Amino acid sequence: MNARTIFLSAAVSVLSATAAAAQTVQVFKDAGCGCCGGWIAYMQQNGFSVNLANVEPNRMQ
């Protein structure tokens, strides 16, 4: 692997991380949902900002 390839790979990685960090995800979930918490944690660990709103299931459409 040459220096140019390494540099381009590093640049793409940094740009991808920067793009993810700039993204905000809005999550509407049932307060009793356990799987949503795991997904939210995963998104945060990968640079996303998460806005969370607990909504009663009968109000979700």
Helices and strands as residue ranges (DSSP letters): H 3-21, E 24-29, H 34-45, E 49-54, G 57-59
